[in-house]
Amino acid sequence: MKRRFRHFPPPPRPRFWWKIRAICLQIFVPLIGFQLIRTFFLPTTFDIILLTLMIVFYLSLRLELF
């Protein structure tokens, strides 16, 4: 027998979350650019991991996964 589940929309986010998200999106673009240039000239494992994490975090904010 098939169960029926009610799908409720997620609760709306508070205003401060949208402000923090907008600030992070503006700050991460130059930081990612700087880290990309730094990784291009001096590639270390830490730089590559940091760049990857920054790109993943930026894309998750941009695609509204958080």
DSSP file (Angstrom, degrees, kcal/mol; ACC not computed):
  #  RESIDUE AA STRUCTURE BP1 BP2  ACC     N-H-->O    O-->H-N    N-H-->O    O-->H-N    TCO  KAPPA ALPHA  PHI   PSI    X-CA   Y-CA   Z-CA
    1    1 A M              0   0    0      0, 0.0     2,-0.4     0, 0.0     0, 0.0   0.000 360.0 360.0 360.0 138.7    0.0    0.0    0.0
    2    2 A K        -     0   0    0      1,-0.0     2,-0.3     2,-0.0     0, 0.0  -0.682 360.0-141.1 -89.1 130.6    1.3    3.4   -0.9
    3    3 A R        -     0   0    0     -2,-0.4     2,-0.5     1,-0.0    -1,-0.0  -0.636   9.5-138.7 -87.5 146.7    1.7    6.0    1.8
    4    4 A R        -     0   0    0     -2,-0.3     2,-0.4     2,-0.0    -1,-0.0  -0.925  17.3-166.0-107.9 126.7    0.9    9.6    1.2
    5    5 A F        -     0   0    0     -2,-0.5     2,-0.5     2,-0.0    -2,-0.0  -0.893  19.0-128.0-111.0 139.2    3.2   12.2    2.5
    6    6 A R        -     0   0    0     -2,-0.4     2,-0.8     1,-0.0    -2,-0.0  -0.735  18.0-150.4 -84.9 130.5    2.4   15.9    2.8
    7    7 A H        -     0   0    0     -2,-0.5    -1,-0.0     0, 0.0    -2,-0.0  -0.876  14.7-170.3-104.8 106.1    5.1   18.1    1.3
    8    8 A F        -     0   0    0     -2,-0.8    -2,-0.0     1,-0.1     0, 0.0  -0.722  27.6-110.1 -92.8 144.3    5.2   21.4    3.0
    9    9 A P        -     0   0    0      0, 0.0    -1,-0.1     0, 0.0     0, 0.0  -0.393  43.4 -95.5 -68.5 151.6    7.3   24.2    1.6
   10   10 A P        -     0   0    0      0, 0.0     3,-0.1     0, 0.0     0, 0.0  -0.311  48.3 -95.3 -65.1 152.2   10.4   25.1    3.6
   11   11 A P        -     0   0    0      0, 0.0     2,-0.0     0, 0.0    -3,-0.0  -0.357  48.0 -96.5 -67.0 149.4   10.0   28.0    6.0
   12   12 A P        -     0   0    0      0, 0.0     0, 0.0     0, 0.0     0, 0.0  -0.340  40.3-114.8 -66.6 147.0   11.1   31.4    4.7
   13   13 A R        -     0   0    0      1,-0.1     5,-0.0    -3,-0.1     0, 0.0  -0.511  31.7-104.3 -81.2 149.7   14.5   32.5    5.6
   14   14 A P    >>  -     0   0    0      0, 0.0     4,-1.0     0, 0.0     3,-0.7  -0.271  31.4-109.3 -69.1 161.8   15.1   35.5    7.9
   15   15 A R  H 3> S+     0   0    0      1,-0.2     4,-1.8     2,-0.2     3,-0.3   0.855 114.9  60.3 -61.9 -37.5   16.2   38.8    6.4
   16   16 A F  H 3> S+     0   0    0      1,-0.2     4,-2.5     2,-0.2    -1,-0.2   0.833  99.0  59.0 -63.7 -29.5   19.7   38.7    7.8
   17   17 A W  H <> S+     0   0    0     -3,-0.7     4,-2.4     1,-0.2    -1,-0.2   0.914 105.4  48.2 -63.7 -41.7   20.3   35.4    5.9
   18   18 A W  H  X S+     0   0    0     -4,-1.0     4,-2.1    -3,-0.3    -1,-0.2   0.854 112.1  49.8 -68.4 -33.7   19.7   37.1    2.6
   19   19 A K  H  X S+     0   0    0     -4,-1.8     4,-2.2     2,-0.2    -2,-0.2   0.928 112.1  46.8 -68.5 -44.8   22.0   40.0    3.5
   20   20 A I  H  X S+     0   0    0     -4,-2.5     4,-2.5     1,-0.2    -2,-0.2   0.910 112.4  51.1 -62.0 -42.0   24.8   37.6    4.6
   21   21 A R  H  X S+     0   0    0     -4,-2.4     4,-2.2     1,-0.2    -1,-0.2   0.909 110.2  48.5 -62.5 -43.6   24.3   35.6    1.4
   22   22 A A  H  X S+     0   0    0     -4,-2.1     4,-1.6     2,-0.2    -1,-0.2   0.891 112.1  49.0 -65.4 -39.5   24.5   38.7   -0.8
   23   23 A I  H  X S+     0   0    0     -4,-2.2     4,-2.1     2,-0.2    -2,-0.2   0.922 111.1  49.8 -65.2 -44.1   27.7   39.9    1.0
   24   24 A C  H  X S+     0   0    0     -4,-2.5     4,-2.5     1,-0.2    -2,-0.2   0.894 108.4  52.9 -62.9 -39.9   29.3   36.5    0.6
   25   25 A L  H  X S+     0   0    0     -4,-2.2     4,-0.8     1,-0.2    -1,-0.2   0.875 112.0  45.8 -63.7 -36.1   28.5   36.4   -3.1
   26   26 A Q  H  < S+     0   0    0     -4,-1.6    -1,-0.2     1,-0.2    -2,-0.2   0.845 116.5  44.3 -74.9 -33.5   30.1   39.8   -3.6
   27   27 A I  H  X S+     0   0    0     -4,-2.1     4,-1.5     1,-0.2    -2,-0.2   0.847 105.9  59.6 -79.9 -34.4   33.2   38.9   -1.6
   28   28 A F  H  X S+     0   0    0     -4,-2.5     4,-2.7     1,-0.2     5,-0.3   0.784  92.2  66.8 -70.8 -26.9   33.8   35.5   -3.0
   29   29 A V  H  X S+     0   0    0     -4,-0.8     4,-1.9     2,-0.2    -1,-0.2   0.961 107.9  36.8 -61.7 -52.5   34.3   36.5   -6.6
   30   30 A P  H  > S+     0   0    0      0, 0.0     4,-2.7     0, 0.0    -1,-0.2   0.872 116.8  54.2 -67.5 -33.2   37.6   38.5   -6.1
   31   31 A L  H  X S+     0   0    0     -4,-1.5     4,-2.6     2,-0.2    -2,-0.2   0.918 109.2  47.2 -65.0 -41.5   38.8   36.0   -3.5
   32   32 A I  H  X S+     0   0    0     -4,-2.7     4,-2.4     2,-0.2    -1,-0.2   0.900 112.2  50.9 -65.7 -40.0   38.3   33.1   -5.9
   33   33 A G  H  X S+     0   0    0     -4,-1.9     4,-2.1    -5,-0.3    -2,-0.2   0.928 112.3  46.0 -62.0 -45.2   40.1   35.1   -8.7
   34   34 A F  H  X S+     0   0    0     -4,-2.7     4,-2.5     1,-0.2    -2,-0.2   0.918 113.9  48.4 -62.9 -43.6   43.0   35.8   -6.4
   35   35 A Q  H  X S+     0   0    0     -4,-2.6     4,-2.6     1,-0.2    -1,-0.2   0.859 109.3  53.8 -66.7 -34.6   43.2   32.2   -5.2
   36   36 A L  H  X S+     0   0    0     -4,-2.4     4,-1.9     2,-0.2    -1,-0.2   0.918 110.9  45.2 -65.3 -43.6   43.1   31.0   -8.8
   37   37 A I  H  X S+     0   0    0     -4,-2.1     4,-1.8     2,-0.2     5,-0.2   0.921 114.2  49.2 -64.9 -43.4   46.0   33.2   -9.8
   38   38 A R  H  X S+     0   0    0     -4,-2.5     4,-2.8     1,-0.2    -2,-0.2   0.903 112.2  48.0 -62.4 -41.5   47.9   32.1   -6.7
   39   39 A T  H  < S+     0   0    0     -4,-2.6    -1,-0.2     1,-0.2    -2,-0.2   0.835 107.8  56.5 -68.6 -32.2   47.2   28.4   -7.4
   40   40 A F  H  < S+     0   0    0     -4,-1.9    -1,-0.2    -5,-0.2    -2,-0.2   0.893 117.4  32.8 -66.1 -39.2   48.3   28.9  -11.0
   41   41 A F  H  < S+     0   0    0     -4,-1.8    -2,-0.2     1,-0.2    -1,-0.2   0.863 135.2  21.9 -87.3 -38.2   51.7   30.2  -10.0
   42   42 A L  S  < S-     0   0    0     -4,-2.8     2,-0.6    -5,-0.2    -1,-0.2  -0.648  77.0-169.0-129.9  76.3   52.4   28.3   -6.8
   43   43 A P        +     0   0    0      0, 0.0     2,-0.3     0, 0.0    -4,-0.1  -0.539  16.0 162.5 -75.0 114.8   50.2   25.1   -6.8
   44   44 A T     >  -     0   0    0     -2,-0.6     4,-2.0     1,-0.1     5,-0.2  -0.830  50.6-110.3-119.6 165.1   50.2   23.4   -3.4
   45   45 A T  H  > S+     0   0    0     -2,-0.3     4,-2.4     1,-0.2     5,-0.2   0.901 118.6  52.4 -61.9 -41.3   47.8   20.9   -2.1
   46   46 A F  H  > S+     0   0    0      1,-0.2     4,-2.7     2,-0.2    -1,-0.2   0.908 108.7  50.1 -62.5 -42.7   46.4   23.4    0.4
   47   47 A D  H  > S+     0   0    0      2,-0.2     4,-2.5     1,-0.2    -1,-0.2   0.894 111.3  48.3 -63.9 -40.4   45.8   26.0   -2.3
   48   48 A I  H  X S+     0   0    0     -4,-2.0     4,-2.3     2,-0.2    -1,-0.2   0.916 113.9  46.1 -67.3 -42.8   44.0   23.5   -4.6
   49   49 A I  H  X S+     0   0    0     -4,-2.4     4,-2.5     2,-0.2    -2,-0.2   0.916 113.8  49.2 -65.1 -43.2   41.7   22.3   -1.7
   50   50 A L  H  X S+     0   0    0     -4,-2.7     4,-2.3     2,-0.2    -2,-0.2   0.913 111.8  48.4 -63.0 -43.5   41.0   25.8   -0.6
   51   51 A L  H  X S+     0   0    0     -4,-2.5     4,-2.3     2,-0.2    -1,-0.2   0.912 111.8  49.9 -63.5 -43.0   40.1   26.9   -4.2
   52   52 A T  H  X S+     0   0    0     -4,-2.3     4,-2.5     2,-0.2    -2,-0.2   0.925 111.7  47.7 -61.9 -45.4   37.9   23.9   -4.6
   53   53 A L  H  X S+     0   0    0     -4,-2.5     4,-2.6     1,-0.2    -1,-0.2   0.891 111.6  50.7 -63.8 -39.6   36.0   24.6   -1.3
   54   54 A M  H  X S+     0   0    0     -4,-2.3     4,-2.4     2,-0.2    -1,-0.2   0.909 111.7  47.1 -65.4 -41.3   35.6   28.2   -2.2
   55   55 A I  H  X S+     0   0    0     -4,-2.3     4,-2.6     2,-0.2     5,-0.2   0.910 113.1  48.6 -66.7 -42.1   34.2   27.4   -5.6
   56   56 A V  H  X S+     0   0    0     -4,-2.5     4,-2.3     2,-0.2    -2,-0.2   0.920 113.3  47.3 -64.1 -43.3   31.8   24.8   -4.2
   57   57 A F  H  X S+     0   0    0     -4,-2.6     4,-1.9     2,-0.2    -2,-0.2   0.909 112.9  49.3 -65.0 -41.6   30.6   27.2   -1.5
   58   58 A Y  H  X S+     0   0    0     -4,-2.4     4,-2.6     1,-0.2    -2,-0.2   0.932 112.8  46.7 -62.7 -46.3   30.1   30.0   -4.0
   59   59 A L  H  X S+     0   0    0     -4,-2.6     4,-2.6     1,-0.2    -1,-0.2   0.868 109.6  54.0 -66.5 -35.3   28.1   27.8   -6.3
   60   60 A S  H  <>S+     0   0    0     -4,-2.3     5,-3.0    -5,-0.2     6,-0.8   0.880 112.8  43.6 -67.2 -35.5   26.0   26.4   -3.5
   61   61 A L  H ><5S+     0   0    0     -4,-1.9     3,-0.9     3,-0.2    -2,-0.2   0.901 114.6  49.9 -71.2 -40.4   25.1   30.0   -2.5
   62   62 A R  H 3<5S+     0   0    0     -4,-2.6    -2,-0.2     1,-0.2    -3,-0.2   0.876 114.4  43.2 -66.8 -38.1   24.5   31.0   -6.1
   63   63 A L  T 3<5S-     0   0    0     -4,-2.6    -1,-0.2    -5,-0.2    -2,-0.2   0.353 112.8-120.2 -89.7   6.0   22.3   28.0   -6.8
   64   64 A E  T < 5 +     0   0    0     -3,-0.9    -3,-0.2    -4,-0.1    -4,-0.1   0.884  64.6 143.7  57.8  45.8   20.5   28.5   -3.5
   65   65 A L      <       0   0    0     -5,-3.0    -4,-0.2     1,-0.2    -1,-0.1   0.673 360.0 360.0 -83.9 -18.1   21.3   25.1   -2.1
   66   66 A F              0   0    0     -6,-0.8    -1,-0.2    -5,-0.0    -5,-0.1   0.401 360.0 360.0 -96.7 360.0   21.7   26.6    1.4
